Amino acid sequence: MLRSLMTPRWLLLHVLFIVATLATGYLAVWQWDRAHDAGGSFQNLGYALQWPLFGAFTIFLWIKLMRMDLAQQRGEDSQEATPEAAPEEEQPAPEAEESQRRRTRPLVPPPAPPVDEDEDPELAEYNRYLAGLNESDTTR
């Protein structure tokens, strides 16, 4: 499993995350030194305290991406083994059931009811304008 984290893609990502973490550390030290110089200010001190947070977030993201990749591979391995073990049982994956339960409304909302000239003349005019634009766009 850990071999998948040694692919060329992941090696490049490891280098990128290491460089980003070292860069945030360097920038924190640089801002700390700037804050203590004669021309330094509280803004430099704030940045000096902020850069380590960015570095911590970089490390957090790195670990999170590695865990997600490993979990995805474990999921693919178990899905490949399941159909061979029980071909007569065609049960949807729990992830698919969960996503279907979550989506209760349609992806595209239903069209709004038409507006009469008596109700709102400005809105009716605007809707006619939009309908004309739509017709001219579909005829092209």
N, C-alpha and C positions, 0 to 999 in steps of 0.2 A: 503494500500500500504506500509506503513512504517512497517507493521508487517513482511513483507518479509525480512527486514533488521535485524530482531531479530531471525532468524533461527540459529541453531547451527553452520552452516558454516559461516554465517556472524558474529556471536558473536566471533568466533575464529579469523576472519579477523579483527574485531574491536580491539581485544586485540593485535594482531600482529602489526597493524598500530600504536596503542598507544605506545607500547613498542619501536617500531622503531623510533618514533618521540622523545620520551623521551631519547632514547639512543643517537640520534644525538645531542640533546641539552646537554647531559652530556659530550659527546666527544668535543663539541665546548668549553664548560667551561674548560675542562681539558687541551685542547690545548692552550687556552688563558692563563691559569696559567703557563703552560710550556714555553710559549713565554716570559713571564715576569720573569721567574727564571734566575739564573745565567747561566745555560747551554742552555737557549732558543735561538731560531734563528728566522729568517724571515719565514722559512719553517713552524714552529709551528704557527706563526701568520697567514700565508696563510691557514693552515688547520683550524684554529679557525674561520676564515671567511667563509670557505668552508662548514663546517658541518651544519650551519643553512640553507644553500641552499639545502642540502640533506634533511633536515627536512621539508622544505617548499615543496620540490618535493614529499615527502612521503604523506603530507597532500593533495596536489593536486591530486595524484594518488588515494588516498582513496576516495575523493569526486567524482572523475571521474568514478571510479568503481561503486560507489553507484548509480550515475545517469544512467550509462549504464544498470545496473541491473533493475532499476525502469522503464526505457524506454523499455527494452526488455519485461518486464511483461505487460506494457501498450499495446505494440504491439501485444502480444499474446492474450490479452483480446479482442482487437478490431478485430483481425482476427477470433476469435471464434464466435463473434457476427455477422460478415458480411455474412457468408454463410447462416445462418438461416434467415436473413432478406431478401435476394434476391437470391434464389437458381437458377433462370433462367439466371442471369447475371454472366457469368463465365469470369471475368476479372482478368488478372494476377496482382499480387501485384506490387506496384510501385518500391519496392526494386528489384524485379526480373527483371522488365523492365530496370531499371538503370544498373544492373550488366550485362545484355545482351548487352546494348548499349556500355558499357565500354569495353567489350571484343570484339575487332575487329579482332584480329589475332588468329590463332589456338593455342591450348595449346602445341602441339608438332610441331616443325618446319618441313618443308618438307626436304627430304634428299637432300644433295648437289649433283650436277651433277658429274658423274664419270670423273676421270682424266685419260687421255691417257698417255702412256709411253713417247710419243713424247713431250707432254706439260711440264711435271715435273716428271722425273723418280723417284726421292726420294719420292715424295708424292704418286705416284702410288704404289711404293713398300710398303710404310707405310699402304696404304689402303688395299692392299692384306694381309698384316700381321694382320690388325684389322679384316678383313673378316674371316681369318683363326681362329683367337681367338673366334670370334662370333660363327662360325660353331662348334668348339670344345666345346664351352660352351653350345650350344643348344642340342648337342648329349648326354650330361651327363644325 
